[in-house]
Amino acid sequence: MTATKTRRLEARTDEQTEQLVADASALLHMSKTAFIEEAVRTAARKVVARADVTIMSADVFDSMMRAIDEPDHSPALADLARVPHLIGR
């Protein structure tokens, strides 16, 4: 079942973009509205999906993992680790 569409989006564009959308939607036998809606939905989903992902090269990832595996010299943190715990395990 298709949801009733009650919202409206408007955008200003140049003549070339309007013609490009018209040509592309005609080639796909879609209305301009359907073409734009599908393109916007696809782009928005991609942006939202990537929001929770960190993308980095393999070299950067390997460097990060080496840094995580090598402990830093931190006397202040070592001192805190020796403080008696208020909550026991």
C-alpha positions as CSV (number, residue, x, y, z in Angstrom):
1,M,0.0,0.0,0.0
2,T,1.4,3.4,-1.0
3,A,1.3,6.2,1.5
4,T,-0.7,9.2,0.6
5,K,1.7,12.0,-0.3
6,T,0.8,15.2,1.5
7,R,4.2,17.0,1.7
8,R,5.6,19.3,-0.9
9,L,9.2,20.1,-1.8
10,E,10.1,22.9,-4.1
11,A,13.5,23.8,-5.7
12,R,14.8,26.4,-8.0
13,T,17.1,25.3,-10.7
14,D,18.7,26.4,-14.0
15,E,17.4,25.6,-17.4
16,Q,20.0,23.0,-18.2
17,T,19.3,21.0,-15.0
18,E,15.6,21.2,-15.7
19,Q,16.1,19.8,-19.2
20,L,18.5,17.1,-17.9
21,V,15.8,15.9,-15.5
22,A,13.2,16.0,-18.2
23,D,15.3,14.0,-20.6
24,A,16.3,11.5,-18.0
25,S,12.8,11.0,-16.6
26,A,11.5,10.6,-20.2
27,L,14.1,7.9,-20.9
28,L,13.0,6.0,-17.8
29,H,9.3,6.6,-18.6
30,M,8.8,8.3,-15.3
31,S,7.3,11.7,-14.3
32,K,9.8,14.4,-13.4
33,T,8.4,14.2,-9.9
34,A,9.0,10.5,-9.6
35,F,12.5,10.8,-11.0
36,I,13.5,13.5,-8.6
37,E,11.9,11.8,-5.7
38,E,13.8,8.6,-6.4
39,A,17.1,10.4,-6.9
40,V,16.7,12.5,-3.7
41,R,15.7,9.4,-1.7
42,T,18.7,7.4,-2.9
43,A,21.1,10.3,-2.2
44,A,19.6,10.9,1.2
45,R,19.8,7.2,2.2
46,K,23.4,7.1,1.2
47,V,24.3,10.2,3.3
48,V,22.4,8.8,6.3
49,A,24.0,5.4,6.0
50,R,27.5,6.9,5.8
51,A,26.9,9.1,8.9
52,D,27.7,6.2,11.2
53,V,30.7,4.9,9.3
54,T,34.2,6.1,9.4
55,I,36.0,5.7,6.0
56,M,39.8,5.6,5.9
57,S,42.5,4.1,3.8
58,A,44.0,0.7,4.8
59,D,47.3,2.5,5.8
60,V,45.5,4.9,8.1
61,F,43.5,2.0,9.6
62,D,46.7,0.0,10.2
63,S,48.4,3.0,11.8
64,M,45.4,3.5,14.1
65,M,45.4,-0.2,15.1
66,R,49.1,0.0,15.9
67,A,48.5,3.1,18.0
68,I,45.7,1.3,19.9
69,D,47.9,-1.7,20.6
70,E,50.9,0.4,21.9
71,P,50.2,1.7,25.4
72,D,51.0,5.4,26.1
73,H,53.2,6.4,29.0
74,S,50.8,8.1,31.3
75,P,51.9,8.4,34.9
76,A,48.6,10.2,35.9
77,L,46.5,7.4,34.5
78,A,48.7,4.8,36.3
79,D,48.2,6.8,39.6
80,L,44.4,6.8,39.0
81,A,44.5,3.0,38.5
82,R,46.0,2.6,41.9
83,V,43.3,4.6,43.7
84,P,41.0,2.2,45.7
85,H,37.7,1.4,43.9
86,L,34.5,2.6,45.5
87,I,32.6,-0.2,43.8
88,G,34.0,-3.7,44.0
89,R,33.9,-6.3,41.3
